Amino acid sequence: MNYLTAAALCLALGACQSGQKSLGTGIDLTNLDTTALPGADFYQYACGGWMKQHPLPDEHSQYGSFTILAENNVKQIQGLIEDLGRAEQPAGSVAQKIGTLYRVAMDSVKLNADGAAPIRAELQEIASLKDKAGLYALLPSLARRGVGSYLSIYVGADEKNARMNAVQIGQSGLSMGERDYYLLDDEATVKIREAFKAHVVKMLTLAGYDEATAQHARDVVMAVETRLAKAFRSRVELRDPQANYNKMTLDQLKAQYPTFGWDAYLAGFGLKDVTEVIVGQPASLAASAKDLDTLPLDDQKLYLQWKLVNAAASCLSDALVEQDFDFYSRTLSGAQEMQPRWKRAVGTVSGVLGEAVGQMYVERYFPAAAKERMTALVKNLQTALGERIQALEWMSDSTKARALEKLATFRVKIGYPDKWKDYSTLDIRDDSYWANIERASQWAYDDMMAKAGKPVDPEEWFMTPQTVNAYYNPTTNEICFPAGILQPPFFDMQADDAFNYGAIGVVIGHEMTHGFDDQGRQYDKDGNLKDWWTAEDAERFNQRAQVMVDFFDSIQVAPGVHANGRQTLGENIADYGGLQVSFQAFKNATKDAPLPTVDGLTPEQRFFLAYAGVWANNIRPEAVLYLTKMDVHSLGEWRVNGALPQIDAWYDAFGIQEGDPMYLPKEKRVSIW
């Protein structure tokens, strides 16, 4: 997930090793806790010093290497925004839009004076509903404004015809996001559920409802969302792409869900000519259709009014913002105080005008030459993954040939898009924060819906350049590394190959391996959901993946709470593959000029310390529980202590032996890529 800068071409090509002698190790020895034994708790050994030096700030539920880099990017973007504000900008220009949106988000005096006034007309719009026909016309109007309910509708690549966009419907409508919060009865979950009920009443009261109405609305919301939750697929079930692909004609859709007002609903999104729809989760759609058909209209109004208040809360007065924070951040994940207003405002601008901000960001902070150097490094990792595929003993030659073909056709996106988004039709004004967010949502929604039935644009990016992250997208068979992540601790142009392959190299290998994890392997080189494996190879893969599932299922992340090995399988395979591939690429790059031992650490040891340093993190107990429910990634600690025991080279590097707490017998280690 890291990118290159300056003199990284030598690193990328694995050449110029003589020049490496002048480079540092990139390893800050104060980040280590040398009182811990590598074979007992490698995470503590590699990151214990860092964790001690970086206590959790009150505004964060977790604070790690990613957080620090993201916060630095926020400060850089704030500087760019404030630079624009020093001069009058032409009306309608991107610069004017950025400046106006930031100013509106920062205007606490107006926000507090307005209170809930910016949503009052919309609350009345919902209250004025007369019948079900009006309801089906209103739902898409609200969704386009950013107020979701019952179901989600979007346009994206047809996974079995990946070069074309299709209309798709998915499960949605849960204010707490995760079905388990509505269904489980353990003490921690019940506590959160009760807190949510109280939160609904407080929010509606702040929005102007009397206590009795707010309490009745709470009961309606809980009843609707609990019914939806019962029909929801779990996060594990959502990881099965075949089960979540149910394509039907419009006539079939109408026949299967006959009470749903499809014509008015689709017309509200501008989808009058749609002939086919892909339904992700049929049971969830059925539950939504039933509620829309049977719930009294007055209760429908209360549910939709709550969804409006909930969606708008962060753009209203401090009282509403603080209550919103109290539940979604303090209760769910343990953060103690809100981020300062300027950080929240920068986040909004960076979200709404992402590529416009990104264009300024890369011009200031990402040199053009870095793109070429990163491309070379990616090719080096591709070579190593190809070598590993060719050497697999468990895979047949026919499947290997197709895997290598898929690897060779990876589309690689680095730094920033070649073509920037056009924001000329996005209207940003001085009226209210929420009104601007609604217009931005409508603009983005309409832009997406206009793609229905049209070819997929392979040049489109799904992250902004300033994002501290990376991704693999199966339907375009692409790996993408935004400029925002191409900085220490992911890439350090002053550090040698041991560091950079251990950090950014593993991230690159991680994204590549996603093309061959339990989900990604089901898509072919053209991005289609199409089985290209022999049945025997698929079975062998599943058996080997089950070893990973069982290992992570056994990890206790909190008293009585275990990791979910099936939910995190794809990310765990990608971490494993990234380590294997990058270590091989590192050895290839340094074979003719091995790096020296420095500060008592061999190059191989520094490789694994660099990897661990990426995941250095302090985290609150609430966030551990929240992420274990919600996240497909393992917690940072276990991306180290769960991943490394599977890697033979780690044992060799640190002399890990039988009897060490982290030792795993070779026959019990994961062996896939």
C-alpha positions as CSV (number, residue, x, y, z in Angstrom):
1,M,0.0,0.0,0.0
2,N,2.9,2.3,-0.2
3,Y,4.3,4.3,-3.0
4,L,7.7,5.4,-4.2
5,T,9.4,8.6,-4.4
6,A,12.8,10.0,-5.3
7,A,15.6,7.5,-5.7
8,A,13.5,4.4,-5.6
9,L,14.2,3.2,-9.1
10,C,17.2,1.2,-7.8
11,L,14.8,-0.4,-5.2
12,A,12.2,-1.1,-7.8
13,L,14.5,-2.8,-10.2
14,G,16.5,-4.6,-7.5
15,A,19.6,-3.1,-9.0
16,C,22.2,-0.5,-8.0
17,Q,22.8,-2.5,-4.8
18,S,26.2,-0.9,-4.2
19,G,24.3,2.4,-3.7
20,Q,22.3,0.7,-0.9
21,K,25.2,1.0,1.4
22,S,24.5,4.7,1.8
23,L,20.8,4.0,2.7
24,G,19.6,3.6,6.2
25,T,17.6,0.7,7.5
26,G,14.4,2.6,8.0
27,I,14.0,0.8,11.3
28,D,13.6,3.0,14.4
29,L,15.1,0.9,17.2
30,T,13.0,2.8,19.8
31,N,9.9,1.3,18.2
32,L,11.0,-2.1,19.5
33,D,10.4,-3.7,22.9
34,T,13.5,-5.8,23.4
35,T,12.2,-7.1,26.7
36,A,9.7,-9.2,24.6
37,L,10.9,-12.3,22.8
38,P,10.2,-12.5,19.1
39,G,9.0,-16.1,19.3
40,A,6.7,-15.3,22.2
41,D,4.9,-12.1,21.0
42,F,6.4,-10.7,17.8
43,Y,3.9,-7.8,17.7
44,Q,5.0,-6.6,21.2
45,Y,8.7,-7.1,20.3
46,A,8.4,-5.2,17.0
47,C,5.9,-2.5,18.0
48,G,5.9,-2.3,21.8
49,G,8.2,0.7,21.9
50,W,6.0,2.5,19.3
51,M,2.8,1.7,21.3
52,K,4.4,3.1,24.5
53,Q,5.4,6.3,22.7
54,H,2.1,6.8,21.0
55,P,-0.7,6.7,23.6
56,L,-4.3,6.8,22.3
57,P,-5.5,10.4,21.7
58,D,-9.1,10.9,23.0
59,E,-10.4,11.5,19.5
60,H,-9.4,8.1,18.3
61,S,-10.8,4.6,18.9
62,Q,-7.5,3.2,17.5
63,Y,-4.3,5.0,16.7
64,G,-1.6,3.5,14.5
65,S,0.8,4.0,11.6
66,F,-2.1,4.4,9.2
67,T,-3.7,7.0,11.5
68,I,-0.6,9.1,11.7
69,L,-0.1,9.1,8.0
70,A,-3.8,9.9,7.3
71,E,-3.6,12.8,9.8
72,N,-0.5,14.2,8.1
73,N,-2.4,14.1,4.8
74,V,-5.3,15.9,6.4
75,K,-3.0,18.7,7.5
76,Q,-1.5,18.9,4.0
77,I,-5.0,19.1,2.5
78,Q,-6.0,21.8,5.0
79,G,-3.0,23.8,3.9
80,L,-4.1,23.4,0.2
81,I,-7.6,24.5,1.1
82,E,-6.5,27.5,3.1
83,D,-4.1,28.6,0.2
84,L,-7.2,28.7,-2.1
85,G,-9.0,31.0,0.5
86,R,-6.3,33.6,0.3
87,A,-7.6,34.9,-3.0
88,E,-11.0,35.5,-4.6
89,Q,-11.9,32.5,-6.7
90,P,-14.0,32.6,-9.9
91,A,-17.6,31.7,-9.3
92,G,-18.3,28.1,-10.3
93,S,-14.7,27.1,-10.3
94,V,-13.5,24.1,-8.5
95,A,-11.4,26.3,-6.2
96,Q,-14.6,28.3,-5.3
97,K,-16.5,25.1,-4.6
98,I,-13.7,23.8,-2.3
99,G,-13.4,27.0,-0.5
100,T,-17.2,27.5,-0.1
101,L,-17.8,24.0,1.2
102,Y,-15.0,24.3,3.7
103,R,-16.2,27.6,4.9
104,V,-19.8,26.4,5.3
105,A,-18.6,23.3,7.3
106,M,-16.5,25.5,9.5
107,D,-19.3,28.1,10.3
108,S,-20.3,26.9,13.8
109,V,-22.2,30.1,14.5
110,K,-24.6,29.6,11.6
111,L,-24.8,25.8,12.2
112,N,-25.8,26.4,15.8
113,A,-28.2,29.2,15.0
114,D,-29.9,27.0,12.3
115,G,-30.2,24.0,14.6
116,A,-32.4,21.4,12.8
117,A,-33.9,24.0,10.4
118,P,-32.0,22.7,7.3
119,I,-34.0,19.5,7.5
120,R,-37.4,20.9,8.5
121,A,-38.9,21.2,5.1
122,E,-37.8,17.6,4.3
123,L,-39.3,16.3,7.5
124,Q,-42.6,18.0,6.5
125,E,-42.2,16.5,3.0
126,I,-42.2,13.0,4.6
127,A,-45.1,13.9,6.9
128,S,-47.2,15.0,3.9
129,L,-47.2,11.5,2.4
130,K,-50.7,10.6,1.4
131,D,-50.4,7.0,0.1
132,K,-48.1,4.2,-0.9
133,A,-47.8,5.6,-4.4
134,G,-46.2,8.7,-2.9
135,L,-44.0,6.5,-0.8
136,Y,-42.5,4.8,-3.8
137,A,-41.8,8.1,-5.5
138,L,-40.2,9.6,-2.3
139,L,-37.9,6.7,-1.5
140,P,-35.6,7.3,-4.6
141,S,-35.7,11.0,-4.0
142,L,-34.5,10.5,-0.4
143,A,-31.8,8.0,-1.5
144,R,-30.4,10.4,-4.1
145,R,-30.1,13.0,-1.3
146,G,-28.1,10.6,0.8
147,V,-31.0,9.3,3.0
148,G,-31.0,5.5,2.6
149,S,-33.6,3.1,3.8
150,Y,-35.0,-0.4,3.2
151,L,-32.7,-1.3,0.3
152,S,-29.8,0.0,-1.7
153,I,-29.8,0.4,-5.5
154,Y,-26.7,1.2,-7.4
155,V,-25.0,0.7,-10.8
156,G,-21.8,-1.3,-11.1
157,A,-20.1,-3.9,-13.2
158,D,-22.2,-7.0,-14.0
159,E,-20.0,-9.6,-12.5
160,K,-20.8,-12.2,-15.2
161,N,-20.4,-9.6,-18.0
162,A,-17.8,-7.4,-16.4
163,R,-17.4,-4.9,-19.2
164,M,-20.9,-3.7,-18.9
165,N,-22.6,-1.8,-16.0
166,A,-25.8,-3.1,-14.5
167,V,-28.5,-2.0,-12.1
168,Q,-28.0,-3.8,-8.7
169,I,-30.0,-4.1,-5.5
170,G,-28.5,-4.9,-2.1
171,Q,-29.6,-5.2,1.5
172,S,-29.6,-2.0,3.5
173,G,-31.6,0.0,6.1
174,L,-29.9,-0.9,9.4
175,S,-28.9,2.3,11.3
176,M,-26.4,0.3,13.3
177,G,-25.0,-1.3,10.1
178,E,-24.5,-4.8,11.4
179,R,-27.3,-7.3,11.8
180,D,-25.9,-8.9,15.0
181,Y,-26.6,-5.7,17.0
182,Y,-30.3,-6.4,16.5
183,L,-30.2,-10.2,16.9
184,L,-27.7,-11.3,19.5
185,D,-28.4,-11.3,23.3
186,D,-24.9,-11.3,24.8
187,E,-24.3,-8.6,27.4
188,A,-22.2,-6.3,25.2
189,T,-24.6,-6.4,22.3
190,V,-27.7,-5.8,24.5
191,K,-25.9,-2.8,26.0
192,I,-25.3,-1.3,22.6
193,R,-28.9,-2.0,21.5
194,E,-30.3,-0.2,24.5
195,A,-27.9,2.7,23.9
196,F,-29.2,2.9,20.3
197,K,-32.8,3.1,21.5
198,A,-31.9,5.9,23.8
199,H,-30.0,7.6,21.0
200,V,-32.9,7.6,18.7
201,V,-35.1,9.3,21.3
202,K,-32.4,11.9,22.0
203,M,-31.8,12.7,18.4
204,L,-35.5,13.1,17.5
205,T,-36.0,15.3,20.6
206,L,-33.2,17.5,19.5
207,A,-34.7,17.7,16.1
208,G,-37.9,19.0,17.6
209,Y,-40.1,16.0,18.3
210,D,-42.0,15.7,21.6
211,E,-41.0,12.9,23.9
212,A,-44.0,10.7,23.3
213,T,-43.6,10.8,19.5
214,A,-39.8,10.2,19.8
215,Q,-40.4,7.1,21.9
216,H,-43.0,5.8,19.5
217,A,-40.6,6.4,16.6
218,R,-37.9,4.5,18.5
219,D,-40.2,1.5,18.7
220,V,-41.0,1.7,15.0
221,V,-37.4,2.0,14.0
222,M,-36.4,-1.0,16.2
223,A,-39.2,-3.1,14.8
224,V,-38.5,-2.3,11.2
225,E,-34.7,-2.7,11.5
226,T,-35.0,-5.9,13.5
227,R,-37.2,-7.4,10.8
228,L,-34.7,-6.4,8.2
229,A,-31.8,-7.7,10.2
230,K,-33.5,-11.2,10.4
231,A,-33.5,-11.3,6.6
232,F,-29.9,-10.0,6.2
233,R,-27.1,-12.2,5.1
234,S,-24.2,-12.3,7.5
235,R,-20.8,-10.8,6.5
236,V,-19.5,-14.3,5.9
237,E,-22.4,-15.0,3.6
238,L,-21.8,-11.7,1.7
239,R,-18.4,-13.1,0.8
240,D,-19.9,-15.6,-1.6
241,P,-20.1,-13.9,-5.0
242,Q,-22.1,-16.6,-6.7
243,A,-24.8,-16.6,-4.0
244,N,-25.0,-12.8,-4.2
245,Y,-25.6,-12.8,-7.9
246,N,-29.2,-13.2,-8.8
247,K,-29.9,-11.6,-12.2
248,M,-33.5,-11.3,-13.4
249,T,-35.5,-9.5,-16.0
250,L,-37.7,-6.6,-14.9
251,D,-40.8,-8.9,-15.5
252,Q,-39.3,-11.5,-13.3
253,L,-38.5,-8.9,-10.6
254,K,-42.1,-7.7,-10.7
255,A,-43.4,-11.2,-10.5
256,Q,-41.2,-12.2,-7.6
257,Y,-41.9,-9.0,-5.6
258,P,-45.4,-8.0,-6.9
259,T,-46.3,-5.6,-4.1
260,F,-43.3,-3.4,-4.7
261,G,-44.0,-0.2,-6.8
262,W,-41.2,-0.9,-9.2
263,D,-42.2,1.5,-12.0
264,A,-42.3,4.6,-9.7
265,Y,-39.2,3.5,-7.8
266,L,-37.0,3.0,-10.8
267,A,-38.3,6.1,-12.5
268,G,-37.3,8.1,-9.5
269,F,-33.7,7.1,-10.2
270,G,-34.0,7.9,-13.9
271,L,-34.0,4.2,-14.7
272,K,-37.0,4.1,-17.0
273,D,-35.4,1.9,-19.7
274,V,-33.9,-0.8,-17.4
275,T,-34.7,-4.4,-18.5
276,E,-32.6,-6.4,-16.1
277,V,-31.6,-6.1,-12.4
278,I,-29.2,-8.0,-10.3
279,V,-30.5,-8.8,-6.8
280,G,-27.8,-9.4,-4.3
281,Q,-29.9,-10.7,-1.4
282,P,-33.4,-11.9,-2.3
283,A,-34.6,-12.5,1.2
284,S,-33.7,-9.0,2.3
285,L,-35.5,-7.5,-0.6
286,A,-38.5,-9.7,0.2
287,A,-38.5,-8.4,3.8
288,S,-38.2,-4.8,2.6
289,A,-41.1,-5.3,0.1
290,K,-43.3,-6.8,2.9
291,D,-42.6,-3.9,5.3
292,L,-43.3,-1.4,2.6
293,D,-46.6,-3.1,1.8
294,T,-47.8,-3.8,5.3
295,L,-46.4,-1.1,7.7
296,P,-49.0,1.6,8.3
297,L,-48.2,4.8,6.5
298,D,-47.8,6.8,9.7
299,D,-45.1,4.4,10.8
300,Q,-43.4,4.6,7.4
301,K,-43.2,8.3,7.9
302,L,-41.6,8.0,11.4
303,Y,-39.0,5.5,10.1
304,L,-38.1,7.7,7.1
305,Q,-37.9,10.8,9.3
306,W,-35.5,9.0,11.6
307,K,-33.4,8.0,8.6
308,L,-33.3,11.7,7.5
309,V,-32.3,12.9,11.0
310,N,-29.7,10.2,11.2
311,A,-28.2,11.0,7.8
312,A,-28.1,14.8,8.3
313,A,-26.9,14.8,12.0
314,S,-23.2,15.4,11.3
315,C,-24.1,18.5,9.2
316,L,-26.4,20.2,11.8
317,S,-25.9,22.0,15.2
318,D,-23.3,21.0,17.7
319,A,-26.0,19.4,19.9
320,L,-27.0,17.0,17.2
321,V,-23.4,16.4,16.1
322,E,-22.4,15.6,19.7
323,Q,-25.2,13.2,20.2
324,D,-24.4,11.5,16.9
325,F,-20.8,11.1,18.0
326,D,-21.8,9.8,21.4
327,F,-23.5,6.8,19.9
328,Y,-21.6,6.0,16.7
329,S,-18.1,6.8,18.0
330,R,-18.1,6.7,21.8
331,T,-20.5,3.9,22.4
332,L,-19.7,1.7,19.4
333,S,-15.9,2.1,19.2
334,G,-14.7,3.9,22.4
335,A,-13.5,7.3,21.1
336,Q,-13.6,9.8,23.9
337,E,-13.9,13.1,22.0
338,M,-14.8,14.4,18.6
339,Q,-12.2,15.4,16.1
340,P,-11.8,19.2,15.9
341,R,-14.1,20.9,13.4
342,W,-11.3,21.6,10.9
343,K,-10.5,18.0,10.5
344,R,-14.1,17.1,10.0
345,A,-14.4,19.9,7.5
346,V,-11.3,18.7,5.6
347,G,-12.8,15.2,5.5
348,T,-16.0,16.5,4.0
349,V,-14.3,18.5,1.3
350,S,-12.0,15.6,0.5
351,G,-15.0,13.3,0.2
352,V,-17.3,15.5,-1.8
353,L,-14.6,16.9,-4.2
354,G,-12.2,14.0,-3.9
355,E,-10.4,14.1,-7.2
356,A,-10.3,17.9,-7.3
357,V,-8.6,17.9,-3.9
358,G,-6.5,14.9,-5.1
359,Q,-5.3,16.8,-8.1
360,M,-4.0,19.6,-5.9
361,Y,-2.5,17.0,-3.5
362,V,-0.5,15.2,-6.1
363,E,0.8,18.4,-7.8
364,R,2.2,19.4,-4.4
365,Y,3.2,16.2,-2.8
366,F,3.6,13.4,-5.4
367,P,6.4,13.8,-8.0
368,A,5.5,12.4,-11.4
369,A,8.6,10.3,-11.5
370,A,7.3,8.2,-8.6
371,K,4.7,6.7,-10.9
372,E,7.3,5.1,-13.1
373,R,9.3,3.9,-10.2
374,M,6.3,2.3,-8.5
375,T,5.3,0.6,-11.8
376,A,8.8,-1.0,-11.9
377,L,8.4,-2.3,-8.3
378,V,5.0,-3.7,-9.0
379,K,6.4,-5.6,-12.0
380,N,9.1,-7.0,-9.7
381,L,6.4,-8.3,-7.4
382,Q,4.4,-9.7,-10.3
383,T,7.5,-11.7,-11.4
384,A,7.9,-13.1,-7.9
385,L,4.2,-14.1,-7.7
386,G,4.5,-15.8,-11.1
387,E,7.5,-17.8,-9.8
388,R,5.6,-18.9,-6.8
389,I,2.6,-20.0,-8.9
390,Q,4.8,-22.0,-11.2
391,A,6.4,-23.7,-8.3
392,L,3.1,-24.8,-6.6
393,E,3.0,-28.6,-6.1
394,W,-0.7,-28.7,-5.4
395,M,-2.0,-27.0,-8.5
396,S,-2.4,-28.6,-11.9
397,D,-0.6,-27.2,-15.0
398,S,-3.9,-26.2,-16.6
399,T,-5.0,-24.0,-13.7
400,K,-1.5,-22.6,-13.3
401,A,-1.5,-21.5,-16.9
402,R,-4.8,-19.6,-16.3
403,A,-3.5,-18.1,-13.1
404,L,-0.4,-16.8,-14.8
405,E,-2.5,-15.4,-17.6
406,K,-4.6,-13.6,-15.0
407,L,-1.5,-12.2,-13.2
408,A,-0.1,-11.0,-16.5
409,T,-3.2,-9.1,-17.4
410,F,-3.4,-7.1,-14.0
411,R,-4.2,-3.5,-14.7
412,V,-2.0,-1.4,-12.4
413,K,-3.1,2.1,-11.2
414,I,-0.5,4.2,-9.4
415,G,-0.7,7.6,-7.7
416,Y,-3.6,9.3,-9.5
417,P,-5.9,8.8,-12.4
418,D,-4.9,9.8,-15.9
419,K,-8.3,11.6,-16.4
420,W,-9.8,13.7,-13.6
421,K,-13.5,13.9,-12.7
422,D,-15.4,16.9,-14.0
423,Y,-17.2,18.7,-11.1
424,S,-18.5,21.6,-13.3
425,T,-22.2,20.6,-12.8
426,L,-21.9,20.2,-9.0
427,D,-23.5,23.1,-7.3
428,I,-21.9,24.3,-4.0
429,R,-23.5,27.3,-2.3
430,D,-23.6,29.3,0.9
431,D,-27.1,28.2,2.0
432,S,-26.4,25.3,4.5
433,Y,-24.0,22.5,5.1
434,W,-26.7,19.8,4.8
435,A,-28.0,21.3,1.6
436,N,-24.6,21.1,0.0
437,I,-24.1,17.5,1.1
438,E,-27.5,16.6,-0.4
439,R,-26.6,18.3,-3.7
440,A,-23.3,16.5,-3.7
441,S,-25.1,13.2,-3.0
442,Q,-27.6,13.8,-5.8
443,W,-24.8,14.7,-8.2
444,A,-22.8,11.5,-7.4
445,Y,-25.9,9.3,-7.5
446,D,-27.1,10.7,-10.8
447,D,-23.6,10.3,-12.3
448,M,-23.6,6.7,-11.2
449,M,-27.1,5.9,-12.5
450,A,-26.3,7.4,-15.9
451,K,-23.8,4.5,-16.3
452,A,-26.6,1.9,-16.3
453,G,-26.4,-0.3,-19.4
454,K,-23.2,1.4,-20.6
455,P,-19.7,-0.1,-20.8
456,V,-17.5,0.0,-17.7
457,D,-14.9,2.7,-17.8
458,P,-11.6,0.9,-17.0
459,E,-9.9,4.2,-16.1
460,E,-12.3,5.0,-13.3
461,W,-10.8,5.0,-9.8
462,F,-12.5,3.8,-6.7
463,M,-10.3,5.7,-4.2
464,T,-9.1,9.3,-4.2
465,P,-5.4,10.0,-4.7
466,Q,-5.0,11.3,-1.1
467,T,-6.4,8.1,0.4
468,V,-4.1,6.1,2.7
469,N,-5.0,2.7,1.4
470,A,-4.9,0.5,-1.7
471,Y,-7.3,-2.0,-3.4
472,Y,-7.8,-4.9,-5.8
473,N,-11.0,-4.8,-7.9
474,P,-11.9,-8.2,-9.3
475,T,-14.3,-7.0,-12.1
476,T,-11.5,-5.0,-13.7
477,N,-8.7,-7.2,-12.5
478,E,-6.8,-4.1,-11.3
479,I,-4.6,-3.2,-8.4
480,C,-4.6,0.5,-7.3
481,F,-2.1,2.3,-5.1
482,P,-3.1,5.9,-4.4
483,A,-0.4,8.6,-3.8
484,G,-1.5,9.1,-0.2
485,I,-0.1,5.8,0.9
486,L,3.3,6.2,-0.8
487,Q,5.0,7.6,2.2
488,P,6.7,6.2,5.4
489,P,6.1,3.8,7.1
490,F,5.1,2.1,3.8
491,F,7.8,3.5,1.6
492,D,11.0,5.3,2.6
493,M,13.3,6.4,-0.1
494,Q,16.1,6.8,2.4
495,A,15.8,3.1,3.5
496,D,17.2,0.0,1.9
497,D,15.4,-2.9,0.2
498,A,14.9,-4.9,3.4
499,F,12.6,-2.1,4.7
500,N,10.8,-1.3,1.5
501,Y,10.1,-4.8,0.5
502,G,8.9,-5.6,4.1
503,A,6.6,-2.6,4.0
504,I,5.3,-1.4,0.6
505,G,6.4,-4.7,-1.0
506,V,4.1,-6.7,1.2
507,V,1.3,-4.3,0.5
508,I,1.7,-4.7,-3.2
509,G,1.9,-8.4,-2.8
510,H,-1.2,-8.3,-0.6
511,E,-3.3,-6.6,-3.3
512,M,-2.0,-9.0,-6.0
513,T,-2.9,-11.9,-3.8
514,H,-6.5,-10.6,-3.5
515,G,-6.8,-11.7,-7.2
516,F,-6.3,-15.3,-5.9
517,D,-7.9,-15.3,-2.5
518,D,-11.1,-17.2,-1.8
519,Q,-13.2,-14.6,-3.5
520,G,-10.8,-13.1,-6.1
521,R,-9.9,-16.5,-7.5
522,Q,-13.5,-16.9,-8.7
523,Y,-13.0,-14.1,-11.3
524,D,-11.2,-14.7,-14.5
525,K,-8.6,-12.5,-16.2
526,D,-11.4,-10.4,-17.8
527,G,-13.1,-9.8,-14.5
528,N,-16.0,-12.2,-15.0
529,L,-17.3,-14.4,-12.2
530,K,-16.5,-17.6,-14.0
531,D,-14.9,-20.8,-12.7
532,W,-11.5,-21.3,-14.4
533,W,-10.2,-23.9,-11.9
534,T,-10.3,-27.7,-12.2
535,A,-12.6,-29.2,-9.6
536,E,-9.6,-30.9,-8.0
537,D,-7.6,-27.7,-7.7
538,A,-10.5,-25.9,-6.2
539,E,-11.0,-28.6,-3.6
540,R,-7.3,-28.4,-2.7
541,F,-7.4,-24.7,-2.4
542,N,-10.4,-24.9,-0.1
543,Q,-8.7,-27.4,2.1
544,R,-5.7,-25.2,2.4
545,A,-7.8,-22.1,3.1
546,Q,-9.6,-24.0,5.8
547,V,-6.3,-24.2,7.7
548,M,-6.3,-20.4,7.8
549,V,-9.9,-20.3,8.9
550,D,-9.3,-22.7,11.7
551,F,-6.2,-20.9,12.9
552,F,-7.9,-17.5,13.1
553,D,-11.0,-18.9,14.6
554,S,-8.8,-20.1,17.5
555,I,-7.5,-16.6,18.3
556,Q,-9.1,-14.9,21.3
557,V,-9.2,-11.2,20.7
558,A,-11.0,-10.3,24.0
559,P,-12.2,-12.4,26.9
560,G,-14.7,-14.9,25.5
561,V,-14.5,-13.3,22.0
562,H,-12.8,-15.1,19.1
563,A,-11.7,-13.8,15.7
564,N,-13.9,-14.8,12.8
565,G,-11.6,-16.8,10.5
566,R,-14.2,-17.1,7.7
567,Q,-15.1,-13.4,7.7
568,T,-11.4,-12.4,7.5
569,L,-10.3,-15.2,5.2
570,G,-9.7,-13.1,2.1
571,E,-7.6,-10.5,4.0
572,N,-5.6,-13.1,5.9
573,I,-4.8,-15.0,2.6
574,A,-3.7,-11.6,1.1
575,D,-1.4,-10.8,4.1
576,Y,0.0,-14.3,3.9
577,G,0.5,-14.1,0.1
578,G,1.9,-10.6,0.3
579,L,4.6,-11.7,2.8
580,Q,5.5,-14.8,0.7
581,V,5.7,-12.9,-2.6
582,S,7.5,-9.8,-1.3
583,F,10.1,-11.9,0.6
584,Q,10.9,-13.8,-2.6
585,A,11.1,-10.5,-4.5
586,F,13.4,-9.1,-1.8
587,K,15.7,-12.1,-2.1
588,N,15.7,-11.9,-5.8
589,A,16.6,-8.2,-5.7
590,T,19.5,-8.6,-3.3
591,K,20.9,-12.0,-4.4
592,D,23.9,-10.5,-6.2
593,A,24.7,-7.9,-3.5
594,P,23.3,-9.1,-0.1
595,L,22.6,-6.4,2.4
596,P,24.7,-6.2,5.6
597,T,23.6,-6.8,9.2
598,V,23.0,-3.4,10.8
599,D,22.4,-2.7,14.5
600,G,22.6,-6.4,15.2
601,L,19.6,-7.0,12.8
602,T,20.0,-9.1,9.6
603,P,18.3,-7.9,6.4
604,E,15.7,-10.7,6.8
605,Q,15.0,-9.6,10.3
606,R,14.6,-6.0,9.2
607,F,12.1,-7.2,6.5
608,F,9.8,-8.6,9.0
609,L,10.2,-5.7,11.5
610,A,9.2,-3.3,8.7
611,Y,6.1,-5.4,8.0
612,A,5.1,-5.4,11.6
613,G,5.7,-1.7,11.9
614,V,3.0,-1.0,9.4
615,W,0.5,-2.5,11.9
616,A,1.7,-0.7,15.0
617,N,-1.5,0.4,16.7
618,N,-3.1,1.1,20.0
619,I,-6.8,0.3,20.2
620,R,-9.7,0.6,22.7
621,P,-11.6,-2.5,24.0
622,E,-14.8,-1.2,22.4
623,A,-13.1,-1.0,19.0
624,V,-11.8,-4.5,19.3
625,L,-15.4,-5.8,19.7
626,Y,-16.8,-3.5,17.0
627,L,-14.1,-4.4,14.4
628,T,-14.4,-8.1,15.1
629,K,-18.1,-7.8,14.3
630,M,-17.8,-5.4,11.3
631,D,-14.4,-5.8,9.6
632,V,-13.2,-8.3,7.1
633,H,-9.6,-7.4,8.2
634,S,-8.0,-9.0,11.2
635,L,-7.0,-6.7,14.0
636,G,-3.5,-5.2,13.6
637,E,-2.0,-7.4,16.3
638,W,-3.1,-10.5,14.5
639,R,-2.1,-9.3,11.1
640,V,1.4,-9.8,12.6
641,N,1.0,-12.6,15.2
642,G,-1.5,-14.5,13.1
643,A,0.3,-14.1,9.8
644,L,4.0,-14.6,10.6
645,P,3.7,-18.1,12.2
646,Q,2.6,-19.3,8.7
647,I,5.8,-18.0,7.0
648,D,8.8,-20.3,7.0
649,A,11.3,-17.4,6.4
650,W,10.2,-15.7,9.6
651,Y,11.2,-18.8,11.6
652,D,14.6,-18.8,9.9
653,A,15.2,-15.1,10.4
654,F,14.6,-15.1,14.1
655,G,15.5,-18.6,15.0
656,I,12.0,-19.5,16.2
657,Q,12.0,-23.1,17.5
658,E,9.6,-25.7,18.9
659,G,8.7,-24.6,22.4
660,D,8.4,-20.9,21.5
661,P,4.8,-19.8,22.1
662,M,4.3,-18.6,18.5
663,Y,5.8,-21.8,17.0
664,L,3.5,-23.7,14.7
665,P,4.6,-27.1,13.4
666,K,5.3,-27.0,9.7
667,E,2.6,-29.4,8.8
668,K,0.0,-27.1,10.5
669,R,1.1,-23.9,8.7
670,V,-0.9,-22.4,5.8
671,S,0.5,-23.4,2.4
672,I,-1.4,-21.8,-0.5
673,W,0.5,-19.2,-2.5
